[in-house]
């Protein structure tokens, strides 16, 4: 008997990589799955709905229940159609996994408006669209699970990913407000920052020795490591877990801190440029270093 028997889940971007592994495990745990994938490339271009059909076939091969949907999450109307697919095929919706994503990496001073808009549309707007489409159903039935994918590119930082980092940190804000807005209806929302080798990660530049070393470490991390945490957060076992940010790095699971004041200064007369300059040292020891993900996680993955 699976932990998700009788549940219905939508996993966006589940034709490949992390999304595929999540869809397969949720199905093995008894959930009926809407496998949503546009079938585009890592940059979002193209359309091959066969990738979703293949995952559906895999699920049905081991006795699971699934249907495919090839619509893009970038439009609210599409998101509503994806949710309606779940309700029409399986009678309800219990779990939304917002995993769909693309990359358009570029240094900020070279990034085009289109590259910015495309990444924001899939990650941030797409997560909002799916959340907006499903939340009335969750509110009515007084239960539901949102699992949103964030990234250390937003939580910590990475060079050349202004669009991706902004979208992924925006998802953290969306996740927290979803958790707050939906708490009274027994609905949870949690964010997961995955470390795994995927076709998106495969587009990271490897021009320098440092970049090659980083990618070499990531290649050791399987998308399958991410799925158990998502399955847990989707289950009744996690009904008291909401508004959190988790990370999965191989066989290591972590919970991230969230922004809170760490030090403050007060001046009765108010502040000027001169007085702020004088007090800078009082706060400077609490400044966050200008780091990228690899600086914070320099150790070998536990795989």
C-alpha positions in Angstrom: 0.0 0.0 0.0 1.5 3.3 -1.1 1.7 6.5 1.0 -0.2 8.4 -1.7 -2.9 5.9 -2.5 -6.0 7.8 -3.8 -4.1 11.0 -4.4 -4.0 12.9 -7.7 -0.8 14.9 -8.6 0.3 17.2 -11.4 4.0 17.3 -12.0 5.0 20.0 -14.4 8.1 19.5 -16.6 8.0 15.8 -15.8 9.0 14.4 -19.2 12.7 14.3 -18.2 15.1 14.7 -15.4 13.9 15.6 -11.9 10.3 15.9 -12.9 10.3 12.4 -14.4 11.8 10.9 -11.3 9.2 12.7 -9.1 6.3 11.5 -11.3 7.5 7.9 -11.3 7.9 7.8 -7.5 4.6 9.5 -6.8 2.9 7.0 -9.1 4.7 4.1 -7.4 3.4 5.4 -4.1 -0.2 5.2 -5.5 -0.9 8.6 -6.9 -2.5 9.2 -10.2 -0.4 11.5 -12.3 -0.8 14.2 -14.9 2.5 14.2 -16.6 2.8 17.8 -17.9 5.6 18.6 -20.3 5.8 20.8 -23.4 8.7 18.8 -24.7 10.9 21.8 -25.3 14.7 22.0 -25.1 16.6 23.3 -22.1 16.1 26.8 -23.5 12.4 26.3 -23.9 12.4 26.1 -27.6 10.7 23.3 -29.5 7.7 21.1 -28.7 7.9 17.3 -28.4 4.9 15.9 -26.5 6.3 12.4 -26.9 8.5 12.9 -23.8 5.3 13.1 -21.6 3.7 10.1 -23.4 6.8 8.0 -22.7 6.6 8.7 -18.9 2.9 7.9 -19.0 3.8 4.6 -20.6 6.4 3.9 -18.0 3.9 4.5 -15.2 1.2 2.3 -16.8 3.8 -0.4 -17.3 4.2 -0.9 -13.6 0.4 -0.7 -13.0 0.2 3.0 -12.2 -2.3 5.6 -13.5 -1.3 8.6 -15.6 -2.2 10.9 -18.5 -0.1 13.3 -20.5 -0.6 17.0 -21.0 1.6 19.0 -23.3 0.5 22.6 -22.5 2.9 25.4 -21.4 2.5 26.7 -17.8 3.3 30.2 -18.9 -0.4 31.0 -19.6 -3.0 30.9 -16.8 -5.6 29.5 -19.2 -3.2 26.6 -19.9 -2.7 26.0 -16.2 -6.4 25.9 -15.6 -6.7 23.3 -18.4 -3.9 21.2 -16.8 -5.8 21.2 -13.5 -9.1 20.5 -15.3 -7.4 17.5 -17.0 -6.6 16.1 -13.5 -10.2 16.7 -12.3 -11.7 15.3 -15.5 -9.5 12.2 -15.6 -9.2 11.3 -11.9 -12.0 13.3 -10.2 -9.9 15.7 -8.1 -6.5 17.2 -7.5 -4.4 16.9 -4.4 -0.8 17.7 -5.3 0.9 20.3 -7.5 4.6 19.9 -8.1 5.9 23.1 -9.9 9.0 21.8 -11.5 8.9 23.1 -15.1 11.9 25.2 -16.0 14.3 26.5 -18.7 17.7 28.3 -18.7 18.9 31.2 -20.7 22.2 32.0 -19.0 23.9 35.2 -19.9 26.0 37.8 -18.1 23.7 40.6 -16.9 25.2 43.2 -19.2 24.6 41.0 -22.2 21.2 39.5 -21.3 18.3 40.4 -23.6 14.8 41.3 -22.6 13.5 38.1 -24.3 16.0 36.0 -22.3 14.8 37.6 -19.1 11.1 37.3 -19.9 11.3 33.7 -21.1 12.9 32.4 -17.8 10.6 34.5 -15.6 7.5 33.3 -17.5 8.3 29.6 -17.1 9.6 29.5 -13.6 7.9 32.3 -11.6 4.8 33.0 -13.6 4.3 29.3 -14.4 4.4 28.5 -10.7 1.9 31.2 -9.9 -0.4 30.1 -12.7 -0.5 26.5 -11.5 -0.9 27.6 -7.9 -3.7 30.0 -8.8 -5.5 27.3 -10.9 -5.3 24.6 -8.2 -5.9 26.7 -5.1 -9.7 27.1 -5.4 -10.0 23.3 -5.5 -7.7 22.9 -2.5 -9.7 25.6 -0.6 -13.0 23.9 -1.3 -11.8 20.4 -0.3 -9.7 21.8 2.6 -6.6 19.9 1.7 -3.7 20.0 -0.8 0.0 20.1 -1.3 2.2 22.6 -3.3 5.8 21.7 -3.8 7.7 24.5 -5.6 11.2 24.1 -7.0 13.7 26.9 -6.1 17.5 26.9 -6.6 20.7 28.0 -4.8 21.2 30.3 -7.7 18.5 32.4 -6.1 19.1 31.5 -2.4 22.9 32.0 -2.6 23.8 33.2 -6.1 25.5 32.2 -9.3 27.3 34.1 -12.0 25.4 34.7 -15.3 22.0 33.7 -14.0 20.2 36.9 -13.2 17.0 35.8 -14.8 17.0 32.3 -13.3 18.1 33.5 -9.8 15.4 36.2 -9.8 12.7 33.7 -10.8 13.9 31.1 -8.2 14.0 33.6 -5.4 10.7 34.9 -6.4 9.3 31.4 -6.1 10.5 31.4 -2.5 8.3 34.5 -1.9 5.4 32.9 -3.7 5.9 29.7 -1.6 5.8 31.6 1.7 2.6 33.6 0.8 0.9 30.4 -0.5 1.7 28.7 2.8 0.3 31.7 4.7 -2.8 32.2 2.6 -3.7 28.6 2.4 -2.9 27.5 6.0 -6.5 27.9 7.3 -7.6 25.4 4.6 -5.1 22.6 5.6 -3.0 23.3 2.5 0.8 23.3 2.7 3.4 24.8 0.5 7.1 24.0 0.6 10.1 24.8 -1.6 12.9 22.4 -2.7 16.3 23.4 -4.0 17.6 20.4 -5.9 21.3 19.5 -6.6 21.2 17.1 -9.5 22.6 16.5 -12.9 20.0 17.3 -15.5 19.8 18.8 -19.0 19.4 22.3 -17.5 22.5 21.9 -15.4 24.2 20.4 -18.5 24.0 23.9 -20.1 26.3 25.4 -17.4 29.5 26.8 -19.1 32.7 24.8 -18.5 35.2 27.3 -19.8 37.3 27.5 -16.6 38.8 24.8 -14.4 36.5 26.0 -11.5 33.4 25.6 -13.7 34.6 22.1 -14.9 35.1 21.1 -11.2 31.6 22.3 -10.3 30.0 20.4 -13.1 32.0 17.3 -12.4 30.6 17.3 -8.8 27.0 17.8 -10.1 27.3 14.9 -12.5 27.5 12.6 -9.5 24.1 13.7 -8.3 21.1 11.8 -9.6 17.6 13.3 -10.1 16.3 10.2 -8.3 17.7 11.6 -5.0 15.2 14.5 -5.2 12.0 12.4 -5.5 11.7 10.9 -2.0 11.6 14.4 -0.4 8.9 15.5 -2.8 6.9 12.3 -2.1 7.2 12.9 1.6 6.0 16.5 1.3 3.1 15.3 -0.8 2.0 12.8 1.8 -0.2 13.1 4.9 3.0 12.5 7.0 3.9 16.2 6.2 0.7 17.9 7.1 2.5 20.0 9.7 5.3 21.1 7.4 4.7 24.3 5.5 6.5 27.4 4.3 9.9 25.7 4.5 12.9 25.6 2.1 14.6 22.3 1.7 17.7 21.3 -0.2 18.7 17.8 -1.5 22.3 17.2 -2.4 22.8 13.5 -3.1 21.9 11.6 0.1 22.0 14.8 2.2 18.8 16.7 3.0 19.0 20.2 4.5 16.7 23.0 5.6 17.6 26.6 4.6 17.4 29.6 6.8 15.1 32.4 5.8 15.8 36.1 5.9 15.6 37.6 9.4 17.4 40.7 10.8 20.9 39.7 12.2 22.0 43.1 13.6 20.6 46.6 13.9 21.8 50.1 14.9 19.9 53.0 16.2 20.6 56.7 16.2 18.3 59.1 18.1 19.0 62.0 15.8 18.4 60.0 12.6 21.0 59.2 10.0 23.1 61.1 7.5 25.7 59.9 4.9 28.4 60.9 7.4 27.0 59.1 10.4 26.2 56.0 8.3 29.8 55.9 7.1 31.0 56.0 10.7 28.7 53.2 11.8 29.4 50.9 8.8 31.9 48.9 10.8 29.3 48.1 13.4 27.3 46.2 10.8 30.0 45.0 8.5 30.9 41.9 10.5 27.3 40.7 9.9 27.4 41.3 6.1 26.7 38.3 3.9 29.8 37.4 1.8 29.5 37.8 -1.9 29.5 34.0 -2.7 28.2 31.6 -5.3 26.7 28.2 -4.6 30.0 26.4 -5.0 31.6 28.5 -2.3 28.9 27.5 0.2 29.0 23.8 -0.8 32.7 23.2 -1.6 32.6 19.6 -0.2 32.1 16.5 -2.2 28.4 15.4 -2.5 27.4 12.5 -0.3 26.2 10.0 -2.8 
